[in-house]
Amino acid sequence: MISPIVSPVLNNAGPKASQRNSIADITNDKDVDIDTGKETILNVSRQSSSVKSNELPKQGEDRHRSSSLVDPNEIDKLEKIKSSSKSTVSKPRRYLKPPVWAQEWRPNSSSNGFHDEPIQFANGGIEGSSLTDKSVFNRSTTESVDLECSITNTIPAPSVVRTIAEWVYANFIEIPHINRKYVELELKFGTIMDKAAGRRLDINVSTECIYTNTSAIYFDSGVHEVGWNDMKSFLDELEKQYQEELKKSNSKIPKRKFSTLETDITDDIYQITQRGETPKSIRVSKDNNLDPPRYMAIHKQRISDLYIHNPSSMYDLRLSLSFEHPVPENSIEPIQKNNKPAITRLKKRSSWSHRPTVTRFDMTRVLRPKEIKTKLGKTQVEHDQSFEAELEIDVHELFTGFDKFKDGSDNIRFEELVEIFLNNARCLNNRVTRLASAGH
């Protein structure tokens, strides 16, 4: 089995944290509960082995001891010092919940009220918690009778996966239950760029790692057209292989590996500034496949980013956690009339949803119109083209694993879902990396 994730934050409702050495173990025999005021014994073995200063050996109890070695006057002085210290100095108190300055980092949370519902993926299907509870990575037994996976017979969690899981946990614990529906967690392909050097980050490591010095870098999202096409081909090949296996199999399995969807959307990004309020970025989307067109709008609020550096792979990854709050339909038209879009993006997207790994793959061709002046002084519109690859996890399923970890019913599921999600990104990255290597 995989060793369970340890909660990165203090939470009384979650699993009990493992015991750690404390300075109180060597300075205090007793501890005081700040809520009840009662003293509790911290180190029974040490306390029972020590002799209290006010307990003198009784006469005749130990013939080998001599009462002449003990000065009654010294005993009286020690007793006075002890009683004086009790009245003036209080024992250190252990908090049931540490003060803010003593707690581990937690991100800020938003508290907008929305009804909690399961996320709806682009294919229209509700991604509910209908998957099996069995562990995917439960390798507690091995086929070879003389070989064990480790000296503890457990598989330590990969450090990168655990770090990501702890990061997600630290953010999830701040999100009210009623806001869960509007949470988005996505992995985007791109390049971590060194601001000072003006090129891809180079920190003399050769394996996947989490980069935390975010002030020194920026993320250049997007992939090359060749790599983008190869990712799409890879997903299509997996579907083709699945169909071939389906013909040979008599078992009742889904008829398709992926649920696919093609969309043609135009996004207008508005920066709305109102007096006394924080500026908001509103995205108004028009479905170009509908006539008359249909408009939808959201207010996207970024919660946090995590940067995954892959020096031996073609691309790095950025894990982004955001709120996507819907904008009322009756507010869309006034936004369009009273404001000019700061950015316009034409997006032609192909999506592959894979239920067994609770992941949706979005491959998007993006066109950004821009006006240029010709030699004759006329205004002409051209388009900058870019290609984006991103993965989105079913957060409803992830929150289910999160809740199971908090209540102690399943310490593996949450981290397992994070690893599955990351593995899907690794598969695509490995594919385009091999393509690039073959081209050299």
C-alpha positions as CSV (number, residue, x, y, z in Angstrom):
1,M,0.0,0.0,0.0
2,I,1.0,3.6,-0.5
3,S,1.8,5.5,2.7
4,P,-1.0,7.9,3.4
5,I,-0.7,11.6,2.9
6,V,-0.1,13.7,6.0
7,S,-2.3,16.8,6.3
8,P,-0.3,20.0,5.6
9,V,-2.6,22.0,7.9
10,L,-4.0,21.6,11.4
11,N,-7.6,20.3,11.3
12,N,-9.4,18.9,14.3
13,A,-11.9,17.1,12.1
14,G,-9.3,15.3,10.0
15,P,-7.1,12.3,10.8
16,K,-4.8,12.6,13.8
17,A,-1.3,13.7,13.0
18,S,1.6,11.5,13.8
19,Q,3.4,12.1,17.1
20,R,6.4,14.3,17.0
21,N,9.1,15.1,19.5
22,S,8.4,18.3,21.4
23,I,10.5,20.5,23.6
24,A,7.8,20.0,26.2
25,D,9.0,16.4,26.6
26,I,12.2,17.6,28.2
27,T,11.1,20.7,30.1
28,N,7.7,19.9,31.4
29,D,6.2,16.8,33.2
30,K,2.7,18.3,32.8
31,D,0.9,20.3,30.2
32,V,-2.1,22.7,30.6
33,D,-5.0,22.6,28.3
34,I,-5.8,26.3,27.4
35,D,-9.6,25.5,27.1
36,T,-10.1,23.4,30.2
37,G,-7.3,24.6,32.4
38,K,-6.6,21.0,33.5
39,E,-3.1,19.6,33.7
40,T,-2.2,16.4,31.9
41,I,0.8,14.2,32.2
42,L,3.1,14.4,29.2
43,N,5.9,12.0,30.1
44,V,4.7,9.3,32.5
45,S,7.9,7.3,32.4
46,R,10.1,10.3,33.3
47,Q,7.8,11.6,36.0
48,S,7.4,8.2,37.7
49,S,11.1,7.7,37.8
50,S,11.8,11.1,39.4
51,V,11.6,11.8,43.1
52,K,9.4,14.7,44.1
53,S,11.2,17.3,46.1
54,N,8.7,17.3,49.0
55,E,8.7,13.5,49.4
56,L,11.5,12.6,51.9
57,P,12.4,9.0,52.4
58,K,10.8,7.6,55.5
59,Q,12.9,6.5,58.4
60,G,13.8,2.8,58.2
61,E,12.6,2.6,54.5
62,D,16.1,2.4,53.2
63,R,18.8,1.3,55.6
64,H,21.5,2.2,53.1
65,R,20.5,5.9,53.1
66,S,21.6,8.2,55.9
67,S,19.3,10.9,57.2
68,S,22.4,12.9,58.1
69,L,23.0,13.5,54.4
70,V,19.9,15.6,54.2
71,D,19.9,19.1,55.7
72,P,16.4,20.1,56.9
73,N,17.2,23.8,56.4
74,E,18.1,23.2,52.8
75,I,14.8,21.3,52.3
76,D,12.8,24.3,53.7
77,K,14.6,26.7,51.4
78,L,13.8,24.5,48.3
79,E,10.1,24.2,49.4
80,K,9.8,28.0,49.7
81,I,11.4,28.5,46.2
82,K,9.1,25.9,44.7
83,S,5.9,27.4,46.2
84,S,7.0,30.9,45.1
85,S,7.6,29.8,41.5
86,K,4.2,28.2,41.4
87,S,2.5,31.4,42.4
88,T,4.4,33.7,40.0
89,V,5.3,31.6,37.0
90,S,2.7,29.7,35.0
91,K,3.5,26.6,33.0
92,P,3.6,26.8,29.2
93,R,0.2,26.0,27.7
94,R,-0.4,23.8,24.7
95,Y,-3.1,25.1,22.3
96,L,-5.8,22.8,21.0
97,K,-5.6,25.1,17.9
98,P,-2.4,27.1,17.5
99,P,-2.6,30.9,17.1
100,V,-2.5,32.3,13.5
101,W,1.2,33.0,13.7
102,A,2.0,29.4,14.6
103,Q,-0.1,27.8,11.9
104,E,1.2,26.6,8.6
105,W,0.4,28.8,5.5
106,R,-3.1,28.8,4.3
107,P,-4.4,30.8,1.3
108,N,-7.1,33.4,1.5
109,S,-10.6,32.2,0.7
110,S,-13.6,33.8,-0.9
111,S,-17.0,33.5,0.7
112,N,-19.5,34.0,-2.1
113,G,-22.6,31.9,-1.7
114,F,-23.6,29.5,-4.4
115,H,-25.6,26.2,-4.3
116,D,-23.3,23.2,-4.4
117,E,-23.8,20.9,-7.4
118,P,-21.6,18.4,-9.3
119,I,-19.5,19.8,-12.0
120,Q,-20.8,19.5,-15.6
121,F,-18.2,18.7,-18.1
122,A,-18.3,20.0,-21.7
123,N,-19.9,16.7,-23.0
124,G,-23.0,17.5,-20.9
125,G,-22.7,14.6,-18.6
126,I,-22.6,15.1,-14.8
127,E,-19.4,13.8,-13.5
128,G,-20.7,12.4,-10.2
129,S,-19.0,10.2,-7.7
130,S,-19.8,6.9,-9.3
131,L,-16.4,5.4,-9.5
132,T,-15.2,2.4,-7.5
133,D,-13.6,3.0,-4.1
134,K,-10.8,0.4,-4.9
135,S,-7.3,1.8,-4.9
136,V,-5.6,2.0,-8.3
137,F,-2.1,2.0,-6.9
138,N,-2.6,-0.6,-4.2
139,R,0.6,-2.7,-4.6
140,S,0.9,-4.0,-1.1
141,T,1.6,-7.5,-2.4
142,T,4.1,-8.6,-5.0
143,E,4.0,-11.5,-7.3
144,S,7.5,-12.8,-6.2
145,V,7.4,-14.6,-2.9
146,D,10.9,-13.5,-2.0
147,L,10.6,-9.9,-3.0
148,E,9.0,-7.0,-1.1
149,C,8.4,-3.5,-2.3
150,S,10.3,-2.0,0.7
151,I,11.5,-2.8,4.2
152,T,8.2,-1.5,5.5
153,N,6.2,-3.3,2.8
154,T,4.7,0.1,1.8
155,I,5.4,2.2,-1.3
156,P,6.4,5.8,-0.3
157,A,4.4,8.4,-2.1
158,P,6.4,10.2,-4.9
159,S,7.6,13.5,-3.5
160,V,6.2,15.6,-6.4
161,V,2.8,14.0,-6.1
162,R,2.7,14.4,-2.4
163,T,3.8,18.1,-2.6
164,I,1.0,18.8,-5.1
165,A,-1.5,16.9,-3.0
166,E,-0.6,18.9,0.0
167,W,-0.9,22.2,-2.0
168,V,-4.3,21.2,-3.2
169,Y,-5.4,20.2,0.3
170,A,-4.2,23.5,1.8
171,N,-6.3,25.4,-0.7
172,F,-9.3,23.1,-0.6
173,I,-9.6,23.3,3.2
174,E,-10.3,27.1,2.8
175,I,-13.1,26.7,0.3
176,P,-16.7,26.7,1.7
177,H,-18.7,23.7,0.8
178,I,-21.3,25.9,-1.0
179,N,-18.6,27.3,-3.4
180,R,-17.2,23.9,-4.5
181,K,-19.1,23.8,-7.8
182,Y,-17.3,26.9,-9.0
183,V,-13.8,25.6,-8.4
184,E,-11.6,24.8,-11.5
185,L,-8.3,22.9,-11.3
186,E,-6.4,22.7,-14.5
187,L,-2.9,21.8,-15.7
188,K,-1.6,23.9,-18.6
189,F,1.3,23.1,-20.8
190,G,3.9,25.7,-21.5
191,T,7.4,26.9,-20.5
192,I,8.7,28.3,-17.2
193,M,10.7,31.3,-18.3
194,D,13.6,32.9,-16.3
195,K,12.9,36.7,-16.1
196,A,16.5,37.6,-15.8
197,A,17.9,35.3,-18.5
198,G,15.0,35.6,-20.9
199,R,15.0,31.9,-21.6
200,R,13.6,28.7,-20.2
201,L,14.4,28.1,-16.5
202,D,17.7,26.2,-15.9
203,I,18.4,25.4,-12.3
204,N,20.8,22.4,-12.8
205,V,18.3,19.7,-12.1
206,S,17.4,16.8,-14.5
207,T,14.1,15.5,-13.0
208,E,10.6,16.8,-12.5
209,C,10.3,19.2,-9.5
210,I,8.2,22.0,-8.0
211,Y,9.6,25.5,-8.5
212,T,8.6,27.9,-5.8
213,N,10.6,31.1,-6.5
214,T,7.7,32.5,-8.5
215,S,9.0,36.1,-8.4
216,A,11.9,35.1,-10.6
217,I,9.9,33.5,-13.4
218,Y,6.8,33.8,-15.6
219,F,4.8,31.1,-17.4
220,D,4.7,31.2,-21.2
221,S,1.6,29.1,-21.9
222,G,1.2,27.4,-25.2
223,V,2.8,24.6,-27.2
224,H,4.2,24.3,-30.7
225,E,1.8,23.5,-33.5
226,V,3.7,20.2,-34.3
227,G,3.5,19.1,-30.7
228,W,-0.1,20.2,-30.4
229,N,-1.1,18.1,-33.5
230,D,0.9,15.1,-32.1
231,M,-1.0,15.3,-28.8
232,K,-4.3,15.2,-30.7
233,S,-3.1,12.3,-32.8
234,F,-2.0,10.4,-29.6
235,L,-5.5,10.7,-28.1
236,D,-7.1,9.6,-31.4
237,E,-4.7,6.6,-31.5
238,L,-5.8,5.6,-28.0
239,E,-9.4,5.7,-29.1
240,K,-8.6,3.6,-32.2
241,Q,-6.7,1.0,-30.1
242,Y,-9.7,0.9,-27.7
243,Q,-12.1,0.2,-30.6
244,E,-9.9,-2.6,-31.9
245,E,-9.8,-4.2,-28.4
246,L,-13.6,-3.7,-28.1
247,K,-14.2,-5.9,-31.2
248,K,-12.2,-8.7,-29.6
249,S,-13.8,-8.4,-26.2
250,N,-17.1,-9.9,-25.1
251,S,-17.2,-8.0,-21.9
252,K,-19.7,-5.2,-21.3
253,I,-17.5,-2.1,-21.4
254,P,-18.2,1.4,-22.7
255,K,-18.4,1.7,-26.5
256,R,-15.9,4.6,-26.5
257,K,-12.8,5.3,-24.5
258,F,-13.3,9.1,-24.7
259,S,-16.4,11.4,-24.9
260,T,-15.5,14.0,-27.5
261,L,-16.7,17.5,-28.2
262,E,-15.9,20.2,-30.8
263,T,-16.6,23.8,-29.9
264,D,-16.2,27.2,-31.6
265,I,-16.2,30.0,-29.1
266,T,-15.4,33.7,-29.2
267,D,-14.2,35.1,-25.8
268,D,-14.3,38.8,-25.0
269,I,-12.4,39.7,-21.9
270,Y,-13.6,42.9,-20.1
271,Q,-11.8,44.7,-17.3
272,I,-14.7,46.0,-15.1
273,T,-13.8,48.7,-12.6
274,Q,-16.3,50.2,-10.3
275,R,-15.8,52.7,-7.5
276,G,-15.0,51.1,-4.2
277,E,-14.6,47.7,-5.7
278,T,-11.7,45.5,-6.8
279,P,-11.3,45.4,-10.6
280,K,-12.9,42.3,-12.1
281,S,-12.1,40.3,-15.2
282,I,-15.3,39.3,-16.9
283,R,-15.2,36.8,-19.8
284,V,-18.2,36.9,-22.2
285,S,-18.3,33.8,-24.4
286,K,-20.3,33.5,-27.6
287,D,-21.1,30.1,-29.1
288,N,-20.5,30.5,-32.8
289,N,-22.2,27.3,-33.7
290,L,-25.6,28.6,-32.6
291,D,-27.9,31.0,-34.5
292,P,-29.0,33.3,-32.9
293,P,-25.8,33.3,-30.9
294,R,-25.8,32.4,-27.2
295,Y,-23.8,34.4,-24.7
296,M,-22.5,33.2,-21.3
297,A,-20.3,35.1,-18.9
298,I,-18.1,34.3,-15.9
299,H,-16.0,36.1,-13.4
300,K,-12.8,34.1,-13.2
301,Q,-10.8,34.6,-9.9
302,R,-7.4,33.0,-9.6
303,I,-6.8,31.4,-6.2
304,S,-3.3,30.0,-6.6
305,D,-0.7,28.6,-9.1
306,L,1.9,25.8,-8.7
307,Y,4.7,25.5,-11.2
308,I,6.0,22.0,-12.2
309,H,9.4,22.1,-13.9
310,N,10.2,19.3,-16.3
311,P,13.7,19.9,-17.5
312,S,14.0,16.6,-19.4
313,S,10.6,17.0,-21.1
314,M,9.4,19.2,-23.9
315,Y,7.1,21.3,-21.7
316,D,6.6,22.5,-18.1
317,L,3.3,22.6,-16.4
318,R,1.3,25.1,-14.4
319,L,-1.3,23.9,-12.0
320,S,-4.0,26.6,-11.5
321,L,-6.8,26.7,-9.0
322,S,-9.6,29.2,-9.7
323,F,-13.1,30.2,-9.0
324,E,-15.4,30.6,-12.0
325,H,-18.4,32.5,-10.8
326,P,-21.3,32.8,-13.3
327,V,-22.5,36.3,-14.3
328,P,-26.3,36.7,-14.4
329,E,-27.6,36.8,-18.0
330,N,-29.3,40.1,-17.5
331,S,-25.9,41.7,-16.7
332,I,-24.2,40.5,-19.9
333,E,-25.7,43.0,-22.3
334,P,-24.9,46.1,-20.2
335,I,-21.3,44.9,-19.9
336,Q,-21.0,44.6,-23.6
337,K,-22.6,48.1,-24.3
338,N,-20.7,50.0,-21.6
339,N,-17.3,48.5,-22.0
340,K,-14.7,47.7,-24.7
341,P,-13.1,44.3,-24.6
342,A,-9.5,44.3,-23.6
343,I,-8.8,41.0,-25.3
344,T,-10.7,39.0,-27.9
345,R,-9.9,35.3,-28.5
346,L,-11.4,33.0,-31.1
347,K,-11.1,29.5,-29.8
348,K,-11.6,26.3,-31.8
349,R,-11.4,23.5,-29.3
350,S,-11.4,19.7,-29.3
351,S,-12.1,18.0,-26.0
352,W,-11.6,14.4,-24.9
353,S,-13.3,13.5,-21.6
354,H,-12.0,10.3,-19.9
355,R,-14.2,9.2,-17.0
356,P,-11.9,6.5,-15.6
357,T,-9.2,9.1,-14.9
358,V,-11.7,12.0,-14.1
359,T,-9.8,14.1,-16.7
360,R,-10.8,16.3,-19.7
361,F,-8.2,17.1,-22.3
362,D,-8.7,20.4,-24.1
363,M,-6.7,21.1,-27.2
364,T,-7.4,24.6,-28.4
365,R,-6.4,26.7,-31.5
366,V,-6.5,30.3,-30.5
367,L,-6.7,33.3,-32.9
368,R,-6.3,36.8,-31.5
369,P,-7.3,39.6,-33.9
370,K,-5.1,42.7,-34.2
371,E,-5.3,45.8,-36.3
372,I,-2.3,46.9,-38.5
373,K,-1.7,49.7,-40.9
374,T,-0.9,48.9,-44.5
375,K,1.5,50.9,-46.6
376,L,-1.5,52.7,-48.1
377,G,-2.6,53.8,-44.6
378,K,-5.6,51.5,-44.5
379,T,-6.5,49.5,-41.4
380,Q,-6.3,45.7,-41.8
381,V,-7.1,43.0,-39.3
382,E,-4.7,40.1,-38.9
383,H,-4.7,37.2,-36.4
384,D,-2.0,35.9,-34.2
385,Q,-2.3,32.1,-33.9
386,S,-1.3,30.0,-30.9
387,F,-2.0,26.5,-29.6
388,E,-2.9,25.5,-26.1
389,A,-3.0,22.2,-24.3
390,E,-4.6,21.8,-20.9
391,L,-6.1,19.2,-18.7
392,E,-9.0,19.7,-16.3
393,I,-9.9,17.4,-13.4
394,D,-13.4,16.6,-12.2
395,V,-13.2,18.6,-9.0
396,H,-16.4,17.0,-7.6
397,E,-14.6,13.7,-7.6
398,L,-11.5,15.3,-6.1
399,F,-13.5,16.9,-3.3
400,T,-15.1,13.5,-2.6
401,G,-11.6,12.1,-2.0
402,F,-10.7,15.2,0.0
403,D,-13.7,14.6,2.3
404,K,-12.8,11.0,2.8
405,F,-9.3,11.9,3.8
406,K,-10.6,14.5,6.3
407,D,-13.0,12.1,8.0
408,G,-10.4,9.3,8.0
409,S,-12.4,6.9,5.9
410,D,-9.8,6.7,3.1
411,N,-6.3,8.2,3.4
412,I,-5.3,7.2,-0.1
413,R,-8.0,8.3,-2.5
414,F,-7.3,12.0,-2.5
415,E,-3.6,11.6,-3.3
416,E,-4.4,8.9,-5.8
417,L,-6.6,11.2,-7.8
418,V,-3.9,13.8,-7.9
419,E,-1.4,11.3,-9.1
420,I,-3.7,10.0,-11.9
421,F,-4.3,13.6,-13.1
422,L,-0.6,14.3,-13.2
423,N,0.1,11.0,-14.9
424,N,-2.2,12.0,-17.8
425,A,-0.2,15.2,-18.3
426,R,3.1,13.1,-18.2
427,C,1.8,10.8,-20.9
428,L,1.2,13.7,-23.3
429,N,4.5,15.3,-22.4
430,N,6.4,12.1,-22.9
431,R,4.8,11.7,-26.3
432,V,5.8,15.1,-27.6
433,T,9.3,14.8,-26.0
434,R,9.9,11.5,-28.0
435,L,8.7,13.3,-31.1
436,A,11.2,16.1,-30.6
437,S,14.0,13.7,-29.8
438,A,13.3,11.7,-33.0
439,G,13.5,14.9,-35.0
440,H,17.0,15.7,-33.9
